[in-house]
Amino acid sequence: MSAAHSTVRSAFDLTATEYDRARRQLVPCFDGFYRAAVEALDFPREAAIDALDLGAGTGLMAGFVASAFPAARITLIDVAPAMLARAQARLAPVIDRIRIVEADYAQTPLGGPFDAIVSALSIHHLEDPDKRDLFRRIFDALKPGGIFVNADQVAGATPARERRNKDEWVARARALGVAEDDLAAAIDRMKFDRPATVAAQLRWLAEAGFANVDCAFKDGMFAVFGGYKPI
Ligand SMILES: C[S@@+](CC[C@H](N)C(=O)[O-])C[C@H]1O[C@@H](n2cnc3c(N)ncnc32)[C@H](O)[C@@H]1O
């Protein structure tokens, strides 16, 4: 594991207990954001899809996928054991459909092939060349016709837009009543952020071979985007 990833792991391990408490304030568009990610998975609800969640954390995204697709089998990868311990507890009612892997997804083989690979608020921790490499590895780990959906924090298209997005995020989190400690912890974790613009990431996805790349949702610094592996 690289030094950067071991620091990301420590940051999330240390804040695992507080992590879930502040989600709805720290992701002010929480409902629309996760709903758009799950709705992008255009499989029949009864389909027994094999899904992979990269940077699954406390299992929020995996939980939404498990509810939307009651026959789905979901593999969770995360580098932070304390976050995965919470995921295990959250997903206890559906644990027979869950596999939990503690690993750095930038280094470990992704396995598969999967029908769907999802990720929420995680890939923006990678440097841009590592994002591009991951997009290629995700492509290889999908079945033909499979889909990749990334619900992530993204950079503004210009430095001015980036500043406005950050200022608006702080204002909205406060308007939603975030505790100042939780806001400070989130701002502290942001020193590990390496967000890229939606436009750049759609281009990298297309370069990796994905078809029909698109952004399904955008609200300030939060976006849901992805593409399909051609059949
Ligand atoms: C902000 S949390 C998001 C968790 C969850 N997906 C959600 O939507 O709440 C980011 C997670 O990504 C994990 N992470 C970051 N980089 C990683 C890497 N290279 N390999 C595995 N996990 C990583 C962190 O440990 C953390 O649990």
The ligand as an SDF file (V2000), in Angstrom:
LIG
                    3D

 27 29  0  0  0  0  0  0  0  0999 V2000
  -15.9430    8.9740    2.1440 C   0  0  0  0  0  0  0  0  0  0  0  0
  -15.8110    7.2590    2.4230 S   0  0  0  0  0  0  0  0  0  0  0  0
  -17.1630    6.6600    1.4290 C   0  0  0  0  0  0  0  0  0  0  0  0
  -17.7320    5.3870    1.9630 C   0  0  0  0  0  0  0  0  0  0  0  0
  -18.9980    4.9000    1.2680 C   0  0  0  0  0  0  0  0  0  0  0  0
  -18.7450    4.5240   -0.1110 N   0  0  0  0  0  0  0  0  0  0  0  0
  -20.1040    5.9280    1.3420 C   0  0  0  0  0  0  0  0  0  0  0  0
  -20.6930    6.2680    0.3260 O   0  0  0  0  0  0  0  0  0  0  0  0
  -20.3960    6.3800    2.4590 O   0  0  0  0  0  0  0  0  0  0  0  0
  -14.4080    6.7960    1.4490 C   0  0  0  0  0  0  0  0  0  0  0  0
  -13.9420    5.3700    1.7020 C   0  0  0  0  0  0  0  0  0  0  0  0
  -13.0070    5.0190    0.6760 O   0  0  0  0  0  0  0  0  0  0  0  0
  -11.9820    4.2340    1.2720 C   0  0  0  0  0  0  0  0  0  0  0  0
  -10.8050    4.2800    0.3870 N   0  0  0  0  0  0  0  0  0  0  0  0
  -10.1500    5.3800   -0.0570 C   0  0  0  0  0  0  0  0  0  0  0  0
   -9.1440    5.0220   -0.8810 N   0  0  0  0  0  0  0  0  0  0  0  0
   -9.1700    3.6580   -0.9460 C   0  0  0  0  0  0  0  0  0  0  0  0
   -8.3840    2.6850   -1.6380 C   0  0  0  0  0  0  0  0  0  0  0  0
   -7.3720    3.0410   -2.4450 N   0  0  0  0  0  0  0  0  0  0  0  0
   -8.6890    1.3610   -1.4860 N   0  0  0  0  0  0  0  0  0  0  0  0
   -9.7400    0.9850   -0.6920 C   0  0  0  0  0  0  0  0  0  0  0  0
  -10.5080    1.8710   -0.0060 N   0  0  0  0  0  0  0  0  0  0  0  0
  -10.2340    3.1920   -0.1400 C   0  0  0  0  0  0  0  0  0  0  0  0
  -11.8000    4.8510    2.6500 C   0  0  0  0  0  0  0  0  0  0  0  0
  -11.1780    3.9540    3.5370 O   0  0  0  0  0  0  0  0  0  0  0  0
  -13.2280    5.1800    3.0330 C   0  0  0  0  0  0  0  0  0  0  0  0
  -13.8550    4.1460    3.7620 O   0  0  0  0  0  0  0  0  0  0  0  0
  1  2  1  0
  2  3  1  0
  2 10  1  0
  3  4  1  0
  4  5  1  0
  5  6  1  0
  5  7  1  0
  7  8  2  0
  7  9  1  0
 10 11  1  0
 11 12  1  0
 11 26  1  0
 12 13  1  0
 13 14  1  0
 13 24  1  0
 14 15  1  0
 14 23  1  0
 15 16  2  0
 16 17  1  0
 17 18  1  0
 17 23  2  0
 18 19  1  0
 18 20  2  0
 20 21  1  0
 21 22  2  0
 22 23  1  0
 24 25  1  0
 24 26  1  0
 26 27  1  0
M  CHG  2   2   1   9  -1
M  END
$$$$
